[in-house]
Amino acid sequence: MKMNNIKQFLIITFVTAITSNLSIAQTGKVHSNGITIAYEAFGNKDNEAIILIQGTGATMLHYPKELCQKLASKGFYVIRFDNRDIGLSTHLDSLGQPDWNAIGPYVGTCKTAPLPYTLQDMAKDVIGLMDALSIPKAKIVGVSMGGAIAQLIAIYFPDRVLSLTSMSASSGNPLRPQGDEKALAAMSTPPPATSNTDSLVSYLVKVYKALGAVDSDSILMKRAMGHVKERNWEPSAVNRQAAAVIIGDYCDRRPELAKLKMPVMVIHGDLDPIVPLEAGKEVAATISGSELCIINGMGHDISLKFVDQIAECIIKIASRARK
């Protein structure tokens, strides 16, 4: 074999090996904050970590594999995981269902409400995940409820946060603009009381569309099937997360957000029907020096169409925050 051919062969082999490693997720479970967290990691564990936090009722699959691979290809160790009470992480059925009548008077007050658990508890889950994986500091990314959790981590554990990306999330301001009534009504429609896979998949696809998903029905059905069959999606657990959001995300975080010093990126779709763009703009305006990334045509869903733009915004702020 000629020298030039040998060089080409070695380069192709090297690139193929890297691409192959990025596409393979390393799965595992760790003990964190008294529960078990299931996660998947992409890329080299010696690289700086990006932690992806999901929203209400969403398993880690709502962060598409394509997004994780794209971030890993830029030299990051990317971790997506199932929040407590969802997916393959610990389900907390022993805590029972929320007492909505008891919780109601506490909405918007920032007072301690009778909840199964809080957003602060979920923030501590993330810190426990980092501890278990020996990650002292990370670039924290959160979407929707995950955005609120990410903000709380930045507020209460700033020494563990290299950068913050808040996506499709508010500042907790109870007086912020509210979402579209039809979209909110669709979101509040309870899941069917059944374990039938087809019924649950159909329900989830309707929810995705209410969120503003633009992927094809076949892609949405495949995603929903993954949640139901692979990630143990359980409708009753979603109520406990929703209760934590109703209290925790209607407690104004702006005074604390204004004190943040790390690099911050705020990502928001201009067609978000659940958390309007104005709420995202308020987050960016509150945090001095933050950047605002508005994605035209995006709703409250990470559709494959927007993966490249989302990744670009995350990488931009993460690259500013090297150790």
Summary of the structure (lengths in Angstrom):
residues: 323
radius of gyration: 19.7
end to end distance: 44.0
largest distance: 78.1
contacts: 1113
relative contact order: 0.15
helix: 47%
strand: 16%
